[in-house]
């Protein structure tokens, strides 16, 4: 029983790290594009930045375009 109580937090921590890594990967793929095309909106939140990236889709990097497409955007 004690082993189970020890394993559960480890599983939760591993899934949290995985989610953070995925988020960071998405950020890294579009970070330069956000800085280049959406600098003025950087303090306005994720949805505003996403709208800016979509508005500038023709200009952003292929990696960022793929990330947006894989996220259904």
Rosetta blueprint (number, residue, H / E / L):
1 X L
2 X H
3 X H
4 X H
5 X H
6 X H
7 X H
8 X H
9 X H
10 X H
11 X H
12 X H
13 X H
14 X H
15 X H
16 X H
17 X H
18 X H
19 X H
20 X H
21 X H
22 X H
23 X H
24 X H
25 X H
26 X H
27 X H
28 X H
29 X H
30 X H
31 X H
32 X H
33 X H
34 X H
35 X H
36 X H
37 X H
38 X L
39 X H
40 X H
41 X H
42 X L
43 X L
44 X L
45 X L
46 X H
47 X H
48 X H
49 X H
50 X H
51 X H
52 X H
53 X H
54 X H
55 X H
56 X L
57 X L
58 X L
59 X L
60 X L
61 X L
62 X H
63 X H
64 X H
65 X H
66 X H
67 X H
68 X H
69 X H
70 X H
71 X L
72 X L
73 X L
